Amino acid sequence: MSRLSPDHANSEEIIPIGELANTLGLTTRTLRYWEEVGMIESVPRADGATRGYTPYYVRRIRFIMKLKDFGLTIKEMQDLYVAYGEAKQTERMIPRLVEILDEHINKVDEKMAKLASLRKDIVEYRQKISSRLASSNTKE
């Protein structure tokens, strides 16, 4: 169940870690790890209180999930967070994100070329062994 944080004057809804993990299809361990390595933050909490996330943090977590789907590494996401900075300036992060995405596009292009080449090699090899099989069957 979501609850309101007494620490936030604007009474933003705080989503507990377990609820958020279930909603996003993540584990609480993943969220804790991302926080440990400095990729996300949770709402400041009193001793023993459950971690919680405001809608702002949830948007950031969804953004990280998208970057993860794109193949960005933990290190790259940490670099983006540093570029984002304490001032929370998206315009500082965007140029670095564009660089990282360009690098990933190039990696994907390279992988696609290698896979296309591998497919061609497999098709040629299959044709070669099929021909051998066909010619050995006609000799019998």
Buried (B, 14 or more C-beta within 10 A) or exposed (E): EEEEBEEEEEEBBBBBBEBBBEEBEBEBEBBBEBBEEEBBBBBEEEEEEBBBBBEEBBEBBEBBBEBBEEBBEBEBBBBBBEBBEEEEEEEBBEEBBEEBBEEBEEEEEEEEEEEEEEEEEEEEEEEEEEEEEEEEEEEE
